[in-house]
């Protein structure tokens, strides 16, 4: 039964929608946490430490964080695999390109594939930079996330990589949220305008919220 659902296009779209919404919830929480950096090093470092002690004493140190990390990795992989397989299925169904491109296709829709690739590469860089510290500039300091963030956004390439990725994320959310609503049956003609407005607002808030951090470092508000 599970294999039958997965093999169908509807099943893959549902997996994409559910995994996408899981990642969206994580992004909202992550953005809120990131904005704590504007309250100073003590507040931001305390928040980072709290994440590692979440669930204690029932859960051991970092266990809850690792559960969340594993769930997020599963969601990312499921989302990416579903998207790839649906794309390949669509190409096989239409071996020749359309003579005329669909005029109604938005910029976000046409760039979803490349946006996903950009975000995938960014996730790898972001983890190596601020979690593992292997590509970090200025000397990675374990247990000092505030200083590590400031170091990253004190370089021009750190800002460029992050801001480009966040712009791609905004476009991805703008189209993906509305598409997920349609897949999960929440979309109705009477709701389309509200769903699209909600998708636009959510994409704008998340993009602005994430980009606020490097801008804060660049302008000296965060130092």
Backbone as a ProteinNet text record, in pm:
[ID]
protein_1_A
[PRIMARY]
XXXXXXXXXXXXXXXXXXXXXXXXXXXXXXXXXXXXXXXXXXXXXXXXXXXXXXXXXXXXXXXXXXXXXXXXXXXXXXXXXXXXXXXXXXXXXXXXXXXXXXXXXXXXXXXXXXXXXXXXXXXXXXXXXXXXXXXXXXXXXXXXXXXXXXXXXXXXXXXXXXXXXXXXXXXXXXXXXXXXXXXXXXXXXXXXXXXXXXXXXXXXXXXXXXXXXXXXXXXXXXX
[TERTIARY]
82.9	0	86.2	185.7	275.1	351.3	400.9	475.4	386.5	261.1	167.4	144.3	128	108.4	232.3	351.5	476.4	498.9	461.9	484.1	394.2	285.7	193.4	240.1	203.6	239.8	173.2	48.9	-22.3	49.7	97.4	169.8	297.7	371.9	496.3	468.3	361.8	326.2	284.8	218.1	178.8	301.1	396.5	521.5	592.9	596.1	658.7	589	456.1	379.1	400.7	390.5	404.6	546.5	645.7	785	816.5	757.8	777.7	720.8	604.3	543.1	622.8	680.5	767.2	887.8	948.5	1064.2	1024.7	904.2	856.3	841.4	787.3	775	911.9	1008	1144.1	1201.9	1178.9	1232.6	1176.3	1047.1	985.9	1053.1	1069.5	1133.8	1280.3	1347.6	1488.7	1507	1418.6	1427.4	1407.8	1307.1	1281.7	1404.9	1465.6	1586	1701.2	1717.1	1824.8	1813.3	1692.2	1670.9	1710.2	1731.2	1778.2	1918	1986.3	2121.1	2120.9	2007.3	1997.1	1985.9	1969.8	1962	2096	2199.9	2333.6	2387.4	2517.5	2586.2	2531.7	2508.2	2459.3	2327.4	2233.8	2100.9	2110.1	2190	2200.7	2271.9	2380.7	2454	2371.5	2293.3	2206.6	2100.2	2046.4	1946.3	2007.4	2130.3	2197.2	2222.1	2257.2	2278.6	2146.5	2039.8	1907.5	1863.3	1894	1858.1	1920.9	2041.2	2112.3	2062.5	1997.4	1945	1794	1735.2	1591.2	1546.3	1446.5	1393.7	1453.6	1559.8	1618.5	1521.8	1522.2	1612.7	1564.4	1447.1	1398.2	1493.7	1533.2	1628.1	1767.6	1868.9	2005.9	2048.2	2163.5	2217.2	2225.8	2161.5	2159.8	2073.1	2011	1930.2	1811.6	1740.1	1625	1669.4	1782.7	1835.4	1868	1923.6	1955.8	1830.8	1727.4	1599.9	1543.8	1550.3	1501.5	1586	1716.7	1805.9	1776.3	1758.1	1728.3	1595.7	1493.9	1362.3	1374.1	1455.1	1472.6	1545.4	1646.9	1719.6	1626.9	1543.6	1446.6	1351.5	1305.3	1214.1	1282	1406.7	1480.9	1502.6	1544.8	1570.3	1440.7	1333.1	1204.1	1156.3	1173.4	1132	1211.9	1344.6	1431.9	1409.5	1397.6	1377.3	1243	1139	1006.4	1010.1	1074.9	1083.4	1158.9	1270.5	1350.9	1272.8	1208	1134.8	1014.1	947.3	835.2	884.8	1000.2	1057.6	1094.6	1157.9	1194.7	1070.4	967.8	843.3	778.3	784.4	726.5	803.2	935.8	1018.6	990.1	977	948.2	810.4	717.2	581.8	577.2	669.8	675.2	817.8	857	995.2	1037.5	942.1	974.4	928.9	1008.3	974.7	851.7	780.5	665.7	713.3	636	669.6	654.9	550.8	527.4	524.5	602.2	601	469.2	426.3	303.1	319.5	236.5	248.4	219	137.7	96.3	199.4	299.5	399.1	478.8	480.5	550	699.2	774.4	919.7	956.3	884.8	912.8	890.7	784.4	755.1	866.5	912	1015.6	1149.9	1172.5	1303.5	1300.6	1190.2	1180.7	1293.3	1323.5	1425.6	1562.3	1601.3	1730.9	1735	1620.7	1614.1	1639.4	1582.9	1604.1	1749.9	1815.9	1958.2	2042.1	2012.2	2084.6	2068.5	1946.1	1920.3	1990	1993.2	2062.4	2211	2273	2415.6	2439.4	2346.3	2359.9	2353.8	2263.5	2251.2	2383.5	2448.5	2577.7	2679.8	2688.4	2783.8	2753.2	2626.2	2583.7	2621.6	2602.2	2637.8	2788.8	2862.9	3008.4	3064.1	2993.6	3038.2	3007.8	2880.3	2839.8	2811	2809.7	2791	2920.7	2981.1	3107.9	3227.6	3216	3324.4	3439.4	3423.7	3535.1	3565	3465.8	3490.1	3470.5	3474	3446.3	3566.3	3537	3642.1	3663.4	3785.5	3812.1	3835.2	3835.8	3860.1	3733	3683.5	3557.8	3573.7	3477.7	3482.5	3365.1	3393.8	3290	3224	3089.6	3017.4	3002.7	3045.8	3033.1	2964.8	2838.2	2769	2757.7	2744.1	2732.8	2855.7	2974.2	3097.1	3114.9	3074	3085.2	2998.9	2877.1	2788.3	2848.4	2901.2	2963.1	3081.9	3162	3276.8	3232.7	3129.3	3081.5	3034.5	2955.3	2897.6	2988.3	3111	3211.4	3290.3	3258.8	3323.1	3223.7	3271.3	3180.5	3116	3196.6	3142	3039.1	3058.1	2959.5	2824.8	2828.2	2705.1	2640.4	2721.3	2668.5	2600.9	2670.4	2614.8	2483.4	2481.9	2364.2	2247.3	2271.9	2162.2	2104.3	2189.7	2140	2053.7	2100.4	2024.2	1890.2	1887.4	1761.9	1663.2	1713.8	1625.8	1566.6	1650	1600.4	1497.4	1521.6	1426.9	1291.9	1294.2	1170.1	1087	1153.1	1082.4	1027.8	1108.1	1067	943.4	942.6	828.3	705.9	725.6	614.3	534.4	603.3	533.5	496.5	590.1	570.8	455.4	435.2	326.2	191.1	174.6	47.9	28.4	136.8	128.9	94.2	152.8	124.4	-22	-75.7	-216.9	-307	-272	-350.6	-342	-221.3	-199.6	-276.2	-277.3	-340.7	-490	-543.6	-688	-738.7	-647	-689.8	-722.9	-679.6	-701.7	-842.7	-904.5	-1035.4	-1030	-1113	-1114.6	-1143.2	-1230.2	-1265.5	-1151.5	-1058.5	-948	-817.7	-814	-688.2	-622.6	-701.5	-643.9	-582.6	-653	-601.6	-476.9	-477.3	-361.3	-239.3	-259.9	-146.9	-94.8	-187.3	-145.3	-68.1	-115.5	-46.4	91.7	101.5	230.4	328	279	364.3	411.7	320.3	354	454	430.9	519.9	659.5	665.6	794.9	868.5	795.3	856.5	909.5	827.7	867.8	990.7	990.7	1103.7	1230.3	1216.5	1333.7	1392	1305.6	1351.9	1410.4	1347.2	1394.5	1532.6	1555.5	1686.5	1793.5	1759.8	1856.9	1890.4	1801.3	1826.2	1955.4	1992	2110.9	2239.4	2265.7	2387.2	2386.2	2268.9	2260.2	2296.2	2251.9	2285.1	2434.8	2501.9	2647.6	2718	2672.2	2734.1	2722.5	2612.4	2588.8	2642.1	2693.9	2748.7	2648.7	2523.4	2420.9	2453.4	2501.6	2549.3	2700.7	2772.4	2918.8	2980.9
-120.9	0	125.7	126	241.6	260	148.1	154.4	202.7	160	202.6	352.2	405.3	549.6	625	575.3	642.3	642.3	534.7	524.6	617.4	663	749.9	895.2	971.5	1113.5	1188.2	1150.7	1214.7	1188.2	1064.1	1029.2	1109.9	1125.1	1202.3	1349.7	1401.5	1541.5	1562.3	1461.5	1470.3	1468.1	1380.8	1376	1510.9	1568	1699.7	1805.1	1802	1902.6	1890.6	1768.1	1747	1778	1729.2	1755.6	1904.2	1969.6	2113	2192.6	2152.7	2221.4	2196	2077	2048.2	2142.2	2158.4	2246.3	2391.9	2426.7	2563.5	2596.9	2502.9	2523.7	2542.1	2462.2	2475.8	2612.6	2659	2787.7	2903.4	2896.6	3001.9	3006	2888.2	2881.9	2925.9	2884.8	2919.1	3069.6	3130.6	3274.9	3351.2	3309.6	3375.3	3363.8	3245.5	3226	3312.4	3322.2	3403.9	3550.3	3599.5	3741.3	3775.9	3673.5	3699.1	3759.7	3750.7	3806.3	3957.4	4022.1	4167.1	4206.7	4107.5	4135.5	4115.4	4087.8	4078	3936.3	3926.8	3797.8	3706	3762.4	3680.3	3613	3690.1	3636.6	3530.3	3556.8	3464.4	3335.5	3347.5	3228.7	3145.7	3212.8	3141.2	3061.7	3121.6	3052.8	2928.7	2942.5	2829.2	2717.2	2754	2652.9	2586.5	2665.1	2612.1	2505.1	2525.6	2426.5	2290.8	2292.7	2168.2	2100.9	2177.8	2119.6	2097.3	2122.2	2107.8	1964.8	1954	1823	1761.6	1824.1	1770.3	1789.5	1698.3	1583.5	1454.4	1459.1	1336.7	1297.5	1395.6	1371.7	1414.4	1340.7	1377.7	1500.2	1554.7	1673.1	1650.8	1738.5	1741.7	1633.6	1545.4	1439.3	1496.3	1590.2	1649.3	1720.7	1790.3	1860.6	1762.9	1647.3	1548.1	1484	1466.3	1415.5	1512.6	1641.8	1743.6	1746.5	1731.5	1730.7	1613.7	1494.6	1374.6	1391	1443.1	1464	1562.6	1665.9	1765.8	1706.7	1625.9	1561.2	1470.2	1393.9	1305.3	1387.1	1501.4	1587.2	1644.2	1687.4	1743.6	1638.8	1519.1	1411.2	1369.3	1353.1	1314.4	1419.9	1546.1	1656.8	1656.6	1642.2	1647	1527.5	1408	1286.9	1293.2	1335.8	1347.9	1448.1	1561.4	1664.7	1613.5	1543.4	1490.9	1387.8	1295.6	1190.1	1244.4	1342.3	1404.5	1479.2	1543.6	1615.5	1519.3	1406.7	1306.7	1246.8	1223.1	1168.1	1265.8	1394.4	1496.9	1507.8	1496.5	1503.3	1384.7	1266.1	1146.9	1155.3	1217.7	1231	1331.7	1427.9	1530.9	1540.3	1445.3	1441.4	1563.8	1630.4	1749.4	1873.2	1978.3	2101.8	2166.6	2241.3	2315.1	2420.3	2436.7	2539.8	2676.6	2691.9	2818.6	2791.6	2867.6	2853.3	2905.2	2847.5	2892.5	3035.8	3123.4	3264.9	3289.8	3203.5	3225.7	3175.1	3101.1	3047.1	3161.2	3167.4	3275.1	3250.4	3356.1	3343.9	3240.4	3241	3145.3	3002	2978.4	2844.6	2795.7	2884	2845.4	2821.3	2878.5	2865.2	2773.3	2701.2	2612.5	2508.2	2453.4	2348.8	2403.7	2514.9	2572.9	2629.1	2681.5	2730.7	2618.8	2501.3	2386.2	2343.5	2347.3	2311.4	2411.1	2540.1	2644.6	2624.7	2596.3	2577.6	2451.9	2346.8	2224.4	2248.6	2318.9	2351.6	2444.7	2538.1	2632.3	2560.5	2463.4	2390	2323.3	2262.6	2197.7	2300.6	2414.9	2519.8	2574.6	2597.5	2656	2565.2	2434	2338.9	2331.4	2330.5	2326.6	2454.7	2564.7	2694.3	2713.7	2701.8	2739.7	2623.8	2500.8	2385.5	2307.2	2266.4	2193.1	2286.6	2405.2	2502.5	2476.4	2379.1	2340.7	2443	2522.2	2624.8	2764.1	2771.9	2898.4	2992.7	3120.4	3221.7	3282.2	3322.8	3391.9	3302	3170.9	3079.3	3043.6	2922.8	2878	2860	2913.9	2904.4	2820.5	2699.5	2609.8	2672.8	2677	2733.5	2883.7	2946.5	3092.1	3125.2	3087	3106.9	3253	3343.5	3485.9	3531.6	3502.6	3544.7	3474.2	3348.1	3274.4	3336.7	3378.8	3445.1	3577.6	3655.1	3783.3	3761.3	3658	3627.2	3598	3514.2	3475.3	3595.9	3682.5	3795.9	3918.9	3899.5	4004.6	3986.5	3880.3	3855.4	3881.3	3931	3963.1	3837.1	3727.8	3606.4	3539.6	3552.3	3497.8	3565.5	3697.8	3773.4	3738.8	3729.4	3700.7	3564	3462.4	3325.8	3321.5	3382.3	3376.8	3453	3573.8	3656.3	3596.2	3546.1	3481.1	3359.9	3282.1	3163.8	3203	3310.8	3353.2	3409.1	3473.9	3519.6	3399.3	3297.4	3174	3107.1	3111.2	3053.4	3124	3257	3333	3293.1	3278.4	3237.1	3095.6	3010.1	2870.8	2862.4	2938.5	2938.5	2998.7	3104.8	3174.4	3079.5	2998.4	2903.2	2775.6	2727.4	2599.3	2597.2	2705.7	2709.4	2698	2772.9	2769.4	2632.4	2577.4	2446.9	2337.2	2345.1	2245.5	2251.9	2371.9	2389	2321.3	2334.5	2270.2	2118	2068.1	1923.5	1861.9	1932.7	1878.8	1908.7	1968.6	1989.5	2115.1	2204.2	2328.7	2437.1	2415.2	2515.4	2511.4	2623.6	2640.7	2770.2	2778.7	2900.9	3022.7	3004.3	3115.8	3151.7	3056.4	3080.6	3116.2	3104.6	3122.6	3256.9	3362.1	3495.2	3504.1	3451.1	3455.2	3368.1	3250.2	3161.5	3223.1	3285.7	3349.4	3468.6	3544.2	3657.4	3606.9	3496.7	3438.4	3387	3324.3	3273.5	3388.8	3496.4	3613.6	3675.6	3688.3	3749.2	3662.8	3532.1	3440.5	3442.4	3441.5	3445.8	3575.6	3686.1	3817	3825.5	3781	3789	3701.6	3579.4	3489.6	3540.4	3585.8	3637.6	3758.3	3852.5	3972.9	3938.2	3845.1	3807.2	3744.5	3656.3	3592.5	3691.3	3773.3	3868.3	3978.1	4002.7	4106.4	4080	3953.9	3921.1	3965.6	3924.7	3973.7	4125.4	4182.8	4328	4393.4	4334.6	4386.6	4386.5	4279.5	4271	4371.9	4381.2	4472.8	4618.7	4653	4791.8	4823.8	4721.7	4745.8	4738.8	4713.8	4699.1	4577.6	4472.4	4352	4347.1	4346.5	4345.8	4278.9
0	0	0	90.6	99.3	-30.3	-89.7	-214.9	-328.3	-326.2	-431.2	-425	-304.8	-287.7	-332.7	-293.1	-328.5	-479.3	-547	-691	-771.9	-712.5	-785.5	-779.6	-881	-883.7	-769	-739.3	-628.8	-497	-479.6	-358.6	-343.4	-451.9	-447.7	-419.1	-477.9	-452.8	-307.4	-251.4	-110.7	-19.5	-51.7	24.9	15.7	-104.1	-121.3	-36.7	-37.1	36.5	186.7	239.2	383.9	429.8	355.7	393.3	381.1	281.3	265.4	381.8	429.6	544.4	672.4	685.8	800.5	799.9	682.6	672.1	694.4	651.9	670.2	818.5	896.1	1040.8	1104.2	1058.4	1109.6	1074.8	952.5	908.9	991.6	1022.9	1105.5	1242.1	1304.3	1435.6	1426.9	1321	1302.6	1284.1	1206.9	1185.6	1316.2	1395.2	1523.7	1613.8	1615.1	1694.7	1645.7	1514.2	1456.9	1497.9	1506.4	1537.5	1680.9	1763.6	1899.7	1899.7	1788.8	1780	1801	1772.7	1790.5	1938.1	2026.8	2170.4	2239.8	2161.4	2218	2224.4	2248.6	2250.9	2360.4	2480.3	2591.1	2559.8	2504.5	2471.4	2362.8	2259.9	2146.8	2187.2	2261.1	2305.4	2403.7	2487.4	2582.1	2505.9	2400	2317.8	2252.5	2200.1	2136.5	2237.5	2359.8	2464.4	2502.4	2509.1	2544.3	2445.1	2316.9	2216	2246.4	2301.1	2331.3	2458.9	2544.9	2669.9	2663	2546.3	2529.8	2562.2	2648.5	2684.5	2808.6	2863.1	2986	3103.9	3201	3218	3151.8	3088.3	3022.1	2909.7	2829.6	2720.7	2766.4	2719.4	2751.7	2669.3	2703.5	2636.2	2485.4	2409.8	2262.1	2198.2	2276.5	2216	2137.4	2198.9	2130.4	2003.6	2011.7	1894.3	1782.9	1817.5	1716	1656.6	1738.9	1686.7	1582.6	1615.4	1522.5	1395.8	1411.6	1295	1202.8	1261.6	1181.4	1108.3	1178.5	1117	1001.7	1020.1	914.6	794.7	819.3	709.3	630.2	701.5	634.9	548.2	601.6	526	401.5	415.4	302.1	194.2	235.3	138.6	69.4	146.8	88.5	-11	25.1	-61.2	-190.7	-178.4	-295.1	-387.3	-329.5	-410.4	-482.9	-413.2	-475.3	-590.6	-566.6	-670	-791.7	-767.8	-879	-959.6	-890.2	-960.2	-1036	-979.5	-1050.1	-1173.4	-1160.5	-1274.1	-1386.1	-1350.7	-1451.6	-1516.8	-1437.5	-1491.4	-1588.4	-1554.6	-1640.2	-1771.9	-1764.8	-1886.1	-1977.5	-1918.5	-1998.7	-2063.6	-1994.7	-2049	-2162.8	-2159.8	-2265.2	-2316.7	-2403.7	-2451.4	-2532.9	-2593.3	-2672.1	-2598.2	-2609.4	-2541.1	-2602.7	-2520.4	-2571.3	-2671.2	-2776.5	-2874.5	-2811.4	-2733.1	-2663.1	-2512.8	-2438.1	-2293.3	-2238.4	-2127.2	-2066.1	-2017.2	-2065.6	-2030.3	-1884.5	-1822.5	-1684.2	-1584.1	-1632.4	-1540.8	-1478.3	-1346.9	-1277.5	-1276.4	-1242	-1232.7	-1127.3	-1014	-907.5	-954.5	-1032.6	-1082.5	-1174.2	-1265.6	-1362.3	-1296.1	-1178.8	-1113.9	-992.1	-969.2	-853.4	-853.8	-970.1	-977.4	-939.5	-1002.1	-971.8	-830.5	-785.2	-647.9	-548.6	-576	-489.2	-486.5	-602.5	-609.8	-530.6	-547.9	-474.4	-324.4	-280.3	-137.7	-84.5	-165.7	-124.1	-102.9	-196.8	-183.6	-65.4	-45.1	66.3	200.5	214.4	340.4	375.7	275.3	298.9	345.8	275.9	313.1	452.6	480.1	607.8	725.1	707.9	813.8	833	723.3	732.5	793.7	772.1	821.7	970.2	1009	1143.7	1239.3	1187.7	1275.6	1291.5	1179.9	1185.9	1196.8	1135	1141.1	1046.5	954.5	867.6	757.7	718.6	615.8	674.4	806.7	874.4	866	846.8	841.8	980.7	1010.7	1136.3	1254.9	1234.1	1344.7	1418.9	1394.8	1455	1605.6	1682.7	1828.8	1877.9	1921.7	1972.8	2095.2	2094.3	2206.9	2204.6	2094.5	2079.6	1946.2	1930.9	1803.2	1761.7	1858	1824.5	1746.6	1799.6	1733.1	1599.5	1591	1464.9	1356	1393.3	1296.6	1250.1	1345.8	1311	1217.3	1244.1	1158.1	1015	1002.2	868.9	789.5	853.6	782	781.1	826.7	812.8	684.3	609	480.5	368.6	256	145.5	88.1	79.9	20	111.5	243.5	335.8	318.2	300.2	278.7	144.9	39.7	-93.9	-97.3	-46.4	-45.4	31.7	149.2	235.6	175.5	127.8	75.5	-52.8	-141.2	-263.7	-228.2	-130.7	-88.5	-28.1	49.9	112.5	9.6	-93.6	-201.7	-275.7	-297.9	-360.4	-270.4	-139.8	-44.3	-51.3	-60.1	-68.7	-189.5	-303.4	-424.8	-410.3	-347.2	-328.7	-239.9	-131.6	-39.6	-106.3	-180.9	-246.7	-335.6	-411.2	-497.6	-421.8	-337.6	-271.7	-173.8	-99.9	-2.2	-71.5	-177.1	-251.2	-316.3	-371.8	-436.4	-335.8	-214.5	-111.4	-69.1	-62.5	-25.5	-127.7	-254.8	-360	-348.6	-325.1	-316.7	-199.9	-86.3	34.2	42.4	-63.3	-70.2	-4.3	36.7	101.4	-0.5	-122.3	-226	-282.4	-289.8	-352.3	-432.1	-533.8	-613.7	-526.4	-427.6	-339.2	-243.5	-225.1	-132.1	-201.9	-333.4	-405.7	-376.3	-376.4	-353.6	-214.4	-113.3	23.3	38.6	-25.9	-17.6	-83.9	-199	-268.4	-188.6	-128.1	-45	76.8	135.5	249.4	212.2	94.7	46.7	24	-36.7	-61	70.6	166.2	295.4	371.9	371.2	441.5	380.5	247.7	179	209.7	210.6	237	380	476.7	617.4	644.1	593.4	616.3	548.5	424.4	352.9	424.8	461.4	531	667.6	738.9	870.7	867.6	771.6	760.3	712.6	612.6	558.5	659.2	754.9	856.1	932.9	951.6	1030	959.9	834.1	767.8	749.9	724.5	711.3	844.1	955.5	1087.5	1113.3	1069.1	1086.1	994.4	870.5	774.2	817.7	878.8	918.3	1058.2	1126.7	1258.4	1371.5	1340.7	1445.5	1531.4	1465.7	1534.2	1518.1	1627.1	1618.9	1740.3
[MASK]
+++++++++++++++++++++++++++++++++++++++++++++++++++++++++++++++++++++++++++++++++++++++++++++++++++++++++++++++++++++++++++++++++++++++++++++++++++++++++++++++++++++++++++++++++++++++++++++++++++++++++++++++++++++++++++++++

